[in-house]
Each structure stands twice: as C-alpha cells, then as structure tokens.
Amino acid sequence: MNKFHICFGPSSYGTLRSVFHKQNLLQTESIIRIDDDFSVGPLHRLETANGMNERIEWIHSFFKQVEGVSPEDMSTLKAYLLRNLTLPSQIPDGSNVILWHGQNASDAIGMSYAVSMLQDKNLSFETIDVTAFSVDSDYKLRDLDGNEESYVLKSVAALPPRLVMDAYQVKKDMAAPLVQNLILEWEKWSHSDESMLRVFKQGEVLAVSEDFYDASLLEHASKKFQKAARVIGTVMGESDQCIGDTYLIHRVHELIKKGLLEYRGELMPLHRLEIRLK
C-alpha cells in the first residue's frame, strides 16, 4: 500500500523530509506539503480555482500593506497555493494517508480541507497529533536557568527531529465518523465568508474578531520606544496560539492608526519600526 504523509507548511515539511531521508523512508513513502495559514484570511470555496484565486488576491493585498512582497515571491507563493488544488491527483486510490498536525487553528482547518479534497478517493487515514504526543510523552525543555519544565508542542514545525520517529510510532487510525466530521467541518468554513481570524480553543476552532491579539500587543508595549519586532516576538512566544508575525505586524499598524501606539522609524520593513504606548 502506498503511504502518503501530509503536513502543513514549509517548516513541518523540512523536518519530516530530513528525518525520512536519514531513515531511508523516502524510497517507499511520500510527503506532501500543504502551504497556507488557514487561521487568517478568507476560506470561501478554497477547494475551487475561483476561491483559491480570490484568496491569493487577498494575500497579495495584505502583504503589500504590512511588509511588502516582491513579484518573484508572490509568484512563488501563488504556485504553492495553486498546487494545493492538485492534492487529489497526487494520491492514488487505495493509499494510506497520514496527517501530521498540532492542535492549532491552521492545522485543524488544514486537516478538514485535505480530507474534504480527498473524500472521493478510496483511502485509509491515520493521524499523528504532535500536541497530544508531547503531553503523553511529558516532553520537556530547559529554561534559562537550566531547569527542565514540561512543554506542549503546538505544531509539527516545533517537533525536534530526534522525536519524529517516536511520534510516527504512535499514529492513530482515523475512524469513518471522524473523517465525515472533518468533511462537514470544511463545508462550514468553505461557506463562511465573514471570518478573517480563527483560533483554537478547547479542542475546536473558533472565529474571533480581528483585534483578538491587540490586548496582548498593548500589554507588551511600554512607554519607552522599543523594536516592534521584539514586542511581536514576545506575543508570539507567550501566546497559546500559533500565529504568524505578518498578522501581528498588521495589528501593530492598526493600533498606530487608532492612536493607541506611537512609532518612529519606518512602518516597513519591520526591523526599522519602533513603537511605544501613546
């Protein structure tokens, strides 16, 4: 039986591919990467070419506002996103599909997207939840003082390469009812054209207001100017969500427009921007 591993994002793909190469697994097992951050932006009809092109246009406009994007980078991103639509053609009937994911909004929606795209194929599904794996194995990190403390992995990208094969060993079958639930979940997101930001709370994905992270950004800003990148990095590190820096840059710009933050330097690029509470 053909085995296909599906993961989300370039970092997850890089980790799995490196480990699988060292284990000589790439000769018999394939890795497919789905590129997108499903926690941000429109998801309407993303399984169709029209829906995907609308999302690509939104991403282009969004990136231009917050950090700029070269035509070459946009072309590469567009190619990766359009490749997501070819998922069914990449996996033959009768294959075993293994979904690698963490408990975060993007992966949860990404799983529903992938399973929905593959629903007309004769496939068996398994899942590897790295968040559950880190809890069950009592994964630990050392703090700055050298003390070990338990740490919950929120994404495959955070999984240390040395633990990839351990996580592989605890993969679980995905029962038919769960597969059907994922298909229905994608139908819900695909037919929603209002939500622009989503988070993972208590085992489910929730649509939230676009200012969800504003309070945390303001909390970590101060009356003294400091690098905006430092504030954003702190919010990313302390949040219980997986959120990219691009969205937080956008929110910093919005807080500046609202008069809640002052800035000096330049709005773009990020390393030239300093902010403080107004």
Salt bridges, closest charged atoms under 4 A:
GLU29 OE1 - HIS5 NE2 2.60
ASP35 OD2 - ARG33 NE 2.64
ASP35 OD2 - ARG83 NH2 3.34
ASP36 OD2 - ARG55 NE 2.74
GLU47 OE2 - ARG45 NH1 3.14
ASP138 OD2 - LYS140 NZ 2.32
GLU148 OE2 - ARG142 NH2 3.76
GLU185 OE2 - LYS188 NZ 3.09
ASP214 OD2 - ARG251 NH2 2.79
GLU238 OE1 - HIS220 NE2 2.84
ASP240 OD2 - LYS201 NZ 3.12
GLU254 OE2 - LYS257 NZ 3.31
GLU262 OE1 - ARG276 NE 2.90
GLU266 OE1 - ARG272 NH1 3.52
GLU274 OE1 - ARG264 NE 2.45
